[in-house]
Amino acid sequence: MDTISILEPDKSINKLKIGILGVGVVGNAINTVLQEFNIMTKIYDKYKNLGKGLHDLLECSFIFICLPT
């Protein structure tokens, strides 16, 4: 694998749906980067009233859980 293929996203990655639970500093940064690669994201943040509900995240391939620790 050469350096260029590592830096260029695989076209199949654009078919993924990524869920983000919690859209604070970390969740927002993840969402921004994924959108730059044209990856569909579903977000949910209870306290910021973002997203329709947790049930939307269940149809995602991966879910990032970005909650305060």
Secondary structure in CASP SS format (residue, H / E / C, confidence):
PFRMAT SS
TARGET T0000
AUTHOR 0000-0000-0000
METHOD secondary structure of the structure
MODEL  1
M C 1.00
D C 1.00
T H 1.00
I H 1.00
S H 1.00
I H 1.00
L H 1.00
E C 1.00
P C 1.00
D C 1.00
K H 1.00
S H 1.00
I H 1.00
N H 1.00
K H 1.00
L C 1.00
K E 1.00
I E 1.00
G E 1.00
I E 1.00
L E 1.00
G C 1.00
V C 1.00
G C 1.00
V H 1.00
V H 1.00
G H 1.00
N H 1.00
A H 1.00
I H 1.00
N H 1.00
T H 1.00
V H 1.00
L H 1.00
Q H 1.00
E H 1.00
F C 1.00
N C 1.00
I C 1.00
M E 1.00
T E 1.00
K E 1.00
I E 1.00
Y E 1.00
D E 1.00
K C 1.00
Y C 1.00
K C 1.00
N C 1.00
L E 1.00
G C 1.00
K C 1.00
G C 1.00
L H 1.00
H H 1.00
D H 1.00
L H 1.00
L C 1.00
E C 1.00
C C 1.00
S C 1.00
F E 1.00
I E 1.00
F E 1.00
I E 1.00
C C 1.00
L C 1.00
P C 1.00
T C 1.00
END
